[in-house]
Amino acid sequence: MDVTLLYFEGCPNWKTADERLAAIAAGRPDITVTRRLVETVDEAEQLRFHGSPSILVDGADAFADAGTAVGLSCRVYQTPAGLAGAPTTEQLEAALALG
């Protein structure tokens, strides 16, 4: 399974998502995690980048819905503890189980 972490430097939350993905991938040899820096608005539009961090599982955004905006912004995730800058480890594990 290919997992791509899309991010931009203006938002620090990608580091939390990266740490969580790395911990999950350490126990899952079937997962390859790639990090991709998104630097321009044009690139964000081309990639359908829904904010930093975005997690793609085999090319599909694992957490986007129809109303999620595209652009260079920090992304917010609904978690059991409320809004957060990255999905929880449990949410990531569930998304990867579906991939």
N, CA, C and O atoms as CSV, one atom per row, in Angstrom:
chain,resi,resn,atom,element,x,y,z
A,1,MET,N,N,0.845,-1.164,0.000
A,1,MET,CA,C,0.000,0.000,0.000
A,1,MET,C,C,0.896,1.235,0.000
A,1,MET,O,O,1.854,1.331,0.767
A,2,ASP,N,N,0.559,2.176,-0.879
A,2,ASP,CA,C,1.329,3.415,-0.953
A,2,ASP,C,C,0.595,4.522,-0.215
A,2,ASP,O,O,-0.564,4.815,-0.508
A,3,VAL,N,N,1.276,5.130,0.742
A,3,VAL,CA,C,0.724,6.237,1.504
A,3,VAL,C,C,1.586,7.459,1.222
A,3,VAL,O,O,2.809,7.415,1.357
A,4,THR,N,N,0.931,8.554,0.827
A,4,THR,CA,C,1.645,9.794,0.561
A,4,THR,C,C,1.166,10.845,1.542
A,4,THR,O,O,-0.034,11.084,1.678
A,5,LEU,N,N,2.111,11.468,2.222
A,5,LEU,CA,C,1.816,12.566,3.132
A,5,LEU,C,C,2.124,13.856,2.384
A,5,LEU,O,O,3.285,14.172,2.122
A,6,LEU,N,N,1.076,14.597,2.043
A,6,LEU,CA,C,1.240,15.897,1.396
A,6,LEU,C,C,1.257,16.966,2.478
A,6,LEU,O,O,0.456,16.929,3.412
A,7,TYR,N,N,2.173,17.919,2.348
A,7,TYR,CA,C,2.288,18.960,3.363
A,7,TYR,C,C,2.897,20.220,2.761
A,7,TYR,O,O,3.438,20.194,1.655
A,8,PHE,N,N,2.802,21.317,3.497
A,8,PHE,CA,C,3.570,22.501,3.159
A,8,PHE,C,C,4.197,23.047,4.429
A,8,PHE,O,O,3.681,22.858,5.530
A,9,GLU,N,N,5.305,23.718,4.254
A,9,GLU,CA,C,6.123,24.130,5.405
A,9,GLU,C,C,5.417,25.099,6.340
A,9,GLU,O,O,5.805,25.205,7.503
A,10,GLY,N,N,4.392,25.813,5.874
A,10,GLY,CA,C,3.718,26.797,6.703
A,10,GLY,C,C,2.849,26.216,7.795
A,10,GLY,O,O,2.313,26.960,8.617
A,11,CYS,N,N,2.697,24.905,7.823
A,11,CYS,CA,C,1.843,24.269,8.820
A,11,CYS,C,C,2.616,23.163,9.537
A,11,CYS,O,O,3.034,22.198,8.897
A,12,PRO,N,N,2.812,23.282,10.832
A,12,PRO,CA,C,3.620,22.297,11.559
A,12,PRO,C,C,2.913,20.975,11.837
A,12,PRO,O,O,3.565,20.015,12.248
A,13,ASN,N,N,1.613,20.897,11.627
A,13,ASN,CA,C,0.861,19.691,11.981
A,13,ASN,C,C,1.262,18.465,11.173
A,13,ASN,O,O,1.006,17.338,11.598
A,14,TRP,N,N,1.884,18.665,10.019
A,14,TRP,CA,C,2.284,17.517,9.202
A,14,TRP,C,C,3.294,16.650,9.946
A,14,TRP,O,O,3.355,15.440,9.724
A,15,LYS,N,N,4.083,17.256,10.822
A,15,LYS,CA,C,5.097,16.490,11.554
A,15,LYS,C,C,4.444,15.473,12.493
A,15,LYS,O,O,4.951,14.364,12.660
A,16,THR,N,N,3.331,15.850,13.098
A,16,THR,CA,C,2.593,14.926,13.963
A,16,THR,C,C,2.059,13.759,13.139
A,16,THR,O,O,2.193,12.601,13.535
A,17,ALA,N,N,1.453,14.066,11.993
A,17,ALA,CA,C,0.934,13.013,11.116
A,17,ALA,C,C,2.071,12.113,10.635
A,17,ALA,O,O,1.915,10.895,10.558
A,18,ASP,N,N,3.204,12.716,10.315
A,18,ASP,CA,C,4.362,11.948,9.848
A,18,ASP,C,C,4.839,10.972,10.923
A,18,ASP,O,O,5.121,9.811,10.625
A,19,GLU,N,N,4.931,11.432,12.161
A,19,GLU,CA,C,5.359,10.560,13.260
A,19,GLU,C,C,4.388,9.396,13.448
A,19,GLU,O,O,4.807,8.259,13.668
A,20,ARG,N,N,3.103,9.680,13.361
A,20,ARG,CA,C,2.097,8.636,13.546
A,20,ARG,C,C,2.135,7.630,12.395
A,20,ARG,O,O,2.042,6.422,12.615
A,21,LEU,N,N,2.270,8.133,11.182
A,21,LEU,CA,C,2.366,7.228,10.023
A,21,LEU,C,C,3.622,6.367,10.104
A,21,LEU,O,O,3.579,5.175,9.799
A,22,ALA,N,N,4.739,6.965,10.513
A,22,ALA,CA,C,5.987,6.204,10.627
A,22,ALA,C,C,5.853,5.087,11.659
A,22,ALA,O,O,6.346,3.980,11.442
A,23,ALA,N,N,5.193,5.369,12.771
A,23,ALA,CA,C,5.000,4.350,13.806
A,23,ALA,C,C,4.135,3.207,13.290
A,23,ALA,O,O,4.413,2.041,13.570
A,24,ILE,N,N,3.091,3.534,12.539
A,24,ILE,CA,C,2.223,2.499,11.976
A,24,ILE,C,C,2.985,1.685,10.938
A,24,ILE,O,O,2.935,0.455,10.945
A,25,ALA,N,N,3.694,2.380,10.042
A,25,ALA,CA,C,4.414,1.706,8.955
A,25,ALA,C,C,5.535,0.819,9.477
A,25,ALA,O,O,5.897,-0.162,8.827
A,26,ALA,N,N,6.093,1.148,10.642
A,26,ALA,CA,C,7.176,0.336,11.211
A,26,ALA,C,C,6.726,-1.096,11.456
A,26,ALA,O,O,7.529,-2.026,11.378
A,27,GLY,N,N,5.451,-1.274,11.750
A,27,GLY,CA,C,4.925,-2.608,11.992
A,27,GLY,C,C,4.182,-3.201,10.811
A,27,GLY,O,O,3.611,-4.288,10.903
A,28,ARG,N,N,4.194,-2.479,9.704
A,28,ARG,CA,C,3.453,-2.939,8.521
A,28,ARG,C,C,4.357,-2.888,7.291
A,28,ARG,O,O,4.428,-1.849,6.636
A,29,PRO,N,N,5.047,-3.973,6.961
A,29,PRO,CA,C,5.945,-3.969,5.813
A,29,PRO,C,C,5.241,-3.767,4.475
A,29,PRO,O,O,5.896,-3.504,3.467
A,30,ASP,N,N,3.912,-3.885,4.457
A,30,ASP,CA,C,3.152,-3.675,3.227
A,30,ASP,C,C,2.878,-2.194,2.938
A,30,ASP,O,O,2.310,-1.858,1.899
A,31,ILE,N,N,3.285,-1.307,3.863
A,31,ILE,CA,C,3.035,0.131,3.700
A,31,ILE,C,C,4.329,0.857,3.369
A,31,ILE,O,O,5.342,0.690,4.047
A,32,THR,N,N,4.281,1.666,2.313
A,32,THR,CA,C,5.382,2.553,1.960
A,32,THR,C,C,4.887,3.976,2.125
A,32,THR,O,O,3.890,4.357,1.510
A,33,VAL,N,N,5.568,4.774,2.949
A,33,VAL,CA,C,5.169,6.158,3.182
A,33,VAL,C,C,6.120,7.082,2.430
A,33,VAL,O,O,7.341,6.980,2.551
A,34,THR,N,N,5.528,7.988,1.649
A,34,THR,CA,C,6.279,8.994,0.910
A,34,THR,C,C,5.817,10.363,1.379
A,34,THR,O,O,4.626,10.573,1.610
A,35,ARG,N,N,6.738,11.280,1.518
A,35,ARG,CA,C,6.406,12.650,1.888
A,35,ARG,C,C,6.564,13.535,0.671
A,35,ARG,O,O,7.547,13.421,-0.062
A,36,ARG,N,N,5.590,14.427,0.448
A,36,ARG,CA,C,5.672,15.333,-0.704
A,36,ARG,C,C,5.343,16.747,-0.260
A,36,ARG,O,O,4.254,17.022,0.243
A,37,LEU,N,N,6.301,17.631,-0.455
A,37,LEU,CA,C,6.143,19.040,-0.138
A,37,LEU,C,C,5.356,19.715,-1.256
A,37,LEU,O,O,5.712,19.591,-2.427
A,38,VAL,N,N,4.293,20.427,-0.902
A,38,VAL,CA,C,3.496,21.193,-1.848
A,38,VAL,C,C,3.894,22.653,-1.658
A,38,VAL,O,O,3.763,23.197,-0.562
A,39,GLU,N,N,4.382,23.288,-2.728
A,39,GLU,CA,C,4.970,24.616,-2.579
A,39,GLU,C,C,4.178,25.766,-3.194
A,39,GLU,O,O,4.360,26.916,-2.794
A,40,THR,N,N,3.305,25.481,-4.155
A,40,THR,CA,C,2.595,26.561,-4.826
A,40,THR,C,C,1.099,26.284,-4.864
A,40,THR,O,O,0.659,25.146,-4.703
A,41,VAL,N,N,0.321,27.348,-5.082
A,41,VAL,CA,C,-1.122,27.203,-5.218
A,41,VAL,C,C,-1.450,26.357,-6.438
A,41,VAL,O,O,-2.355,25.523,-6.393
A,42,ASP,N,N,-0.717,26.568,-7.533
A,42,ASP,CA,C,-0.940,25.765,-8.739
A,42,ASP,C,C,-0.723,24.276,-8.462
A,42,ASP,O,O,-1.508,23.434,-8.899
A,43,GLU,N,N,0.346,23.964,-7.734
A,43,GLU,CA,C,0.631,22.574,-7.394
A,43,GLU,C,C,-0.470,22.018,-6.490
A,43,GLU,O,O,-0.882,20.868,-6.645
A,44,ALA,N,N,-0.942,22.831,-5.551
A,44,ALA,CA,C,-2.029,22.412,-4.659
A,44,ALA,C,C,-3.285,22.080,-5.460
A,44,ALA,O,O,-3.947,21.076,-5.197
A,45,GLU,N,N,-3.604,22.912,-6.424
A,45,GLU,CA,C,-4.787,22.663,-7.246
A,45,GLU,C,C,-4.605,21.414,-8.102
A,45,GLU,O,O,-5.531,20.613,-8.236
A,46,GLN,N,N,-3.423,21.242,-8.679
A,46,GLN,CA,C,-3.143,20.079,-9.526
A,46,GLN,C,C,-3.262,18.781,-8.719
A,46,GLN,O,O,-3.783,17.785,-9.220
A,47,LEU,N,N,-2.781,18.793,-7.479
A,47,LEU,CA,C,-2.790,17.593,-6.632
A,47,LEU,C,C,-4.111,17.409,-5.876
A,47,LEU,O,O,-4.311,16.393,-5.210
A,48,ARG,N,N,-5.014,18.401,-5.981
A,48,ARG,CA,C,-6.244,18.400,-5.173
A,48,ARG,C,C,-5.870,18.321,-3.692
A,48,ARG,O,O,-6.410,17.519,-2.930
A,49,PHE,N,N,-4.919,19.190,-3.316
A,49,PHE,CA,C,-4.366,19.249,-1.961
A,49,PHE,C,C,-5.370,19.945,-1.044
A,49,PHE,O,O,-5.653,21.132,-1.210
A,50,HIS,N,N,-5.900,19.207,-0.083
A,50,HIS,CA,C,-6.930,19.713,0.818
A,50,HIS,C,C,-6.359,20.285,2.110
A,50,HIS,O,O,-7.053,20.331,3.126
A,51,GLY,N,N,-5.122,20.714,2.082
A,51,GLY,CA,C,-4.496,21.296,3.263
A,51,GLY,C,C,-3.499,20.357,3.897
A,51,GLY,O,O,-3.471,19.157,3.625
A,52,SER,N,N,-2.683,20.940,4.748
A,52,SER,CA,C,-1.587,20.218,5.376
A,52,SER,C,C,-1.961,19.805,6.790
A,52,SER,O,O,-2.406,20.634,7.585
A,53,PRO,N,N,-1.784,18.541,7.102
A,53,PRO,CA,C,-1.329,17.435,6.272
A,53,PRO,C,C,-2.502,16.752,5.565
A,53,PRO,O,O,-3.612,16.703,6.096
A,54,SER,N,N,-2.251,16.234,4.381
A,54,SER,CA,C,-3.213,15.390,3.672
A,54,SER,C,C,-2.586,14.016,3.524
A,54,SER,O,O,-1.400,13.893,3.215
A,55,ILE,N,N,-3.379,12.995,3.744
A,55,ILE,CA,C,-2.886,11.623,3.665
A,55,ILE,C,C,-3.586,10.917,2.513
A,55,ILE,O,O,-4.803,10.730,2.531
A,56,LEU,N,N,-2.801,10.526,1.509
A,56,LEU,CA,C,-3.341,9.789,0.375
A,56,LEU,C,C,-3.023,8.313,0.552
A,56,LEU,O,O,-1.882,7.948,0.838
A,57,VAL,N,N,-4.018,7.475,0.384
A,57,VAL,CA,C,-3.839,6.028,0.440
A,57,VAL,C,C,-4.079,5.506,-0.969
A,57,VAL,O,O,-5.192,5.570,-1.491
A,58,ASP,N,N,-3.020,4.992,-1.572
A,58,ASP,CA,C,-3.069,4.550,-2.967
A,58,ASP,C,C,-3.671,5.626,-3.868
A,58,ASP,O,O,-4.474,5.332,-4.753
A,59,GLY,N,N,-3.269,6.884,-3.627
A,59,GLY,CA,C,-3.655,8.007,-4.473
A,59,GLY,C,C,-4.929,8.727,-4.095
A,59,GLY,O,O,-5.207,9.792,-4.647
A,60,ALA,N,N,-5.716,8.193,-3.179
A,60,ALA,CA,C,-6.974,8.819,-2.780
A,60,ALA,C,C,-6.851,9.430,-1.391
A,60,ALA,O,O,-6.291,8.816,-0.482
A,61,ASP,N,N,-7.378,10.649,-1.230
A,61,ASP,CA,C,-7.348,11.322,0.062
A,61,ASP,C,C,-8.230,10.543,1.033
A,61,ASP,O,O,-9.437,10.417,0.825
A,62,ALA,N,N,-7.626,10.033,2.078
A,62,ALA,CA,C,-8.319,9.161,3.028
A,62,ALA,C,C,-9.329,9.894,3.909
A,62,ALA,O,O,-10.168,9.253,4.542
A,63,PHE,N,N,-9.260,11.231,3.961
A,63,PHE,CA,C,-10.113,11.975,4.885
A,63,PHE,C,C,-10.912,13.096,4.238
A,63,PHE,O,O,-11.629,13.807,4.943
A,64,ALA,N,N,-10.818,13.282,2.931
A,64,ALA,CA,C,-11.510,14.381,2.272
A,64,ALA,C,C,-12.978,14.057,2.056
A,64,ALA,O,O,-13.355,12.906,1.834
A,65,ASP,N,N,-13.789,15.090,2.124
A,65,ASP,CA,C,-15.178,14.952,1.713
A,65,ASP,C,C,-15.435,16.014,0.641
A,65,ASP,O,O,-14.552,16.811,0.325
A,66,ALA,N,N,-16.611,16.020,0.103
A,66,ALA,CA,C,-16.926,16.905,-1.026
A,66,ALA,C,C,-16.729,18.383,-0.696
A,66,ALA,O,O,-16.441,19.177,-1.591
A,67,GLY,N,N,-16.877,18.762,0.561
A,67,GLY,CA,C,-16.780,20.165,0.929
A,67,GLY,C,C,-15.396,20.633,1.344
A,67,GLY,O,O,-15.226,21.799,1.701
A,68,THR,N,N,-14.413,19.761,1.308
A,68,THR,CA,C,-13.072,20.128,1.740
A,68,THR,C,C,-12.406,20.997,0.679
A,68,THR,O,O,-12.288,20.592,-0.477
A,69,ALA,N,N,-11.974,22.189,1.073
A,69,ALA,CA,C,-11.363,23.135,0.139
A,69,ALA,C,C,-9.972,22.672,-0.292
A,69,ALA,O,O,-9.297,21.924,0.415
A,70,VAL,N,N,-9.567,23.139,-1.474
A,70,VAL,CA,C,-8.237,22.862,-2.004
A,70,VAL,C,C,-7.397,24.120,-1.833
A,70,VAL,O,O,-7.877,25.225,-2.086
A,71,GLY,N,N,-6.127,23.959,-1.400
A,71,GLY,CA,C,-5.238,25.113,-1.283
A,71,GLY,C,C,-4.171,24.931,-0.232
A,71,GLY,O,O,-4.111,23.914,0.459
A,72,LEU,N,N,-3.325,25.950,-0.128
A,72,LEU,CA,C,-2.239,25.945,0.856
A,72,LEU,C,C,-2.777,26.462,2.180
A,72,LEU,O,O,-2.805,27.668,2.421
A,73,SER,N,N,-3.200,25.553,3.024
A,73,SER,CA,C,-3.742,25.908,4.327
A,73,SER,C,C,-3.468,24.766,5.295
A,73,SER,O,O,-3.119,23.657,4.892
A,74,CYS,N,N,-3.633,25.061,6.570
A,74,CYS,CA,C,-3.557,24.002,7.564
A,74,CYS,C,C,-4.909,23.296,7.576
A,74,CYS,O,O,-5.959,23.938,7.531
A,75,ARG,N,N,-4.868,22.010,7.635
A,75,ARG,CA,C,-6.084,21.213,7.612
A,75,ARG,C,C,-6.500,20.884,9.035
A,75,ARG,O,O,-5.656,20.752,9.922
A,76,VAL,N,N,-7.800,20.752,9.252
A,76,VAL,CA,C,-8.339,20.404,10.565
A,76,VAL,C,C,-9.091,19.088,10.437
A,76,VAL,O,O,-9.834,18.872,9.479
A,77,TYR,N,N,-8.888,18.217,11.409
A,77,TYR,CA,C,-9.521,16.904,11.434
A,77,TYR,C,C,-10.440,16.793,12.635
A,77,TYR,O,O,-10.113,17.264,13.724
A,78,GLN,N,N,-11.592,16.166,12.432
A,78,GLN,CA,C,-12.486,15.856,13.537
A,78,GLN,C,C,-11.986,14.577,14.186
A,78,GLN,O,O,-11.904,13.538,13.531
A,79,THR,N,N,-11.651,14.646,15.468
A,79,THR,CA,C,-11.179,13.486,16.214
A,79,THR,C,C,-12.120,13.251,17.400
A,79,THR,O,O,-12.949,14.110,17.703
A,80,PRO,N,N,-12.007,12.121,18.065
A,80,PRO,CA,C,-12.844,11.888,19.241
A,80,PRO,C,C,-12.667,12.949,20.333
A,80,PRO,O,O,-13.577,13.173,21.130
A,81,ALA,N,N,-11.515,13.592,20.372
A,81,ALA,CA,C,-11.251,14.626,21.377
A,81,ALA,C,C,-11.588,16.031,20.867
A,81,ALA,O,O,-11.329,17.015,21.560
A,82,GLY,N,N,-12.160,16.133,19.669
A,82,GLY,CA,C,-12.469,17.435,19.078
A,82,GLY,C,C,-11.591,17.696,17.872
A,82,GLY,O,O,-10.946,16.784,17.355
A,83,LEU,N,N,-11.567,18.946,17.423
A,83,LEU,CA,C,-10.771,19.303,16.255
A,83,LEU,C,C,-9.286,19.243,16.563
A,83,LEU,O,O,-8.843,19.634,17.643
A,84,ALA,N,N,-8.513,18.739,15.582
A,84,ALA,CA,C,-7.063,18.618,15.749
A,84,ALA,C,C,-6.396,18.840,14.400
A,84,ALA,O,O,-7.042,18.779,13.354
A,85,GLY,N,N,-5.101,19.096,14.442
A,85,GLY,CA,C,-4.336,19.361,13.235
A,85,GLY,C,C,-3.893,18.127,12.482
A,85,GLY,O,O,-3.321,18.241,11.398
A,86,ALA,N,N,-4.143,16.947,13.032
A,86,ALA,CA,C,-3.778,15.689,12.373
A,86,ALA,C,C,-4.723,14.597,12.873
A,86,ALA,O,O,-5.235,14.678,13.990
A,87,PRO,N,N,-4.954,13.577,12.044
A,87,PRO,CA,C,-5.773,12.461,12.521
A,87,PRO,C,C,-5.061,11.728,13.654
A,87,PRO,O,O,-3.834,11.752,13.750
A,88,THR,N,N,-5.836,11.086,14.499
A,88,THR,CA,C,-5.253,10.276,15.565
A,88,THR,C,C,-4.624,9.023,14.963
A,88,THR,O,O,-4.886,8.675,13.811
A,89,THR,N,N,-3.802,8.362,15.745
A,89,THR,CA,C,-3.218,7.098,15.303
A,89,THR,C,C,-4.318,6.105,14.958
A,89,THR,O,O,-4.218,5.387,13.962
A,90,GLU,N,N,-5.352,6.059,15.762
A,90,GLU,CA,C,-6.453,5.133,15.524
A,90,GLU,C,C,-7.181,5.453,14.221
A,90,GLU,O,O,-7.561,4.539,13.489
A,91,GLN,N,N,-7.381,6.741,13.920
A,91,GLN,CA,C,-8.028,7.131,12.666
A,91,GLN,C,C,-7.156,6.751,11.468
A,91,GLN,O,O,-7.664,6.296,10.443
A,92,LEU,N,N,-5.857,6.938,11.602
A,92,LEU,CA,C,-4.946,6.561,10.518
A,92,LEU,C,C,-4.957,5.044,10.313
A,92,LEU,O,O,-5.000,4.572,9.176
A,93,GLU,N,N,-4.917,4.289,11.397
A,93,GLU,CA,C,-4.963,2.832,11.289
A,93,GLU,C,C,-6.242,2.372,10.595
A,93,GLU,O,O,-6.211,1.456,9.774
A,94,ALA,N,N,-7.360,3.005,10.925
A,94,ALA,CA,C,-8.638,2.639,10.304
A,94,ALA,C,C,-8.618,2.968,8.812
A,94,ALA,O,O,-9.099,2.177,8.001
A,95,ALA,N,N,-8.070,4.122,8.443
A,95,ALA,CA,C,-7.981,4.507,7.030
A,95,ALA,C,C,-7.086,3.559,6.275
A,95,ALA,O,O,-7.378,3.222,5.128
A,96,LEU,N,N,-6.003,3.118,6.883
A,96,LEU,CA,C,-5.068,2.199,6.214
A,96,LEU,C,C,-5.650,0.792,6.135
A,96,LEU,O,O,-5.299,0.034,5.231
A,97,ALA,N,N,-6.518,0.436,7.048
A,97,ALA,CA,C,-7.152,-0.877,6.985
A,97,ALA,C,C,-8.104,-0.958,5.801
A,97,ALA,O,O,-8.347,-2.038,5.262
A,98,LEU,N,N,-8.643,0.192,5.397
A,98,LEU,CA,C,-9.565,0.246,4.255
A,98,LEU,C,C,-8.832,0.277,2.930
A,98,LEU,O,O,-9.389,-0.078,1.892
A,99,GLY,N,N,-7.550,0.715,2.971
A,99,GLY,CA,C,-6.788,0.896,1.726
A,99,GLY,C,C,-6.368,-0.377,1.081
A,99,GLY,O,O,-5.724,-0.355,0.032
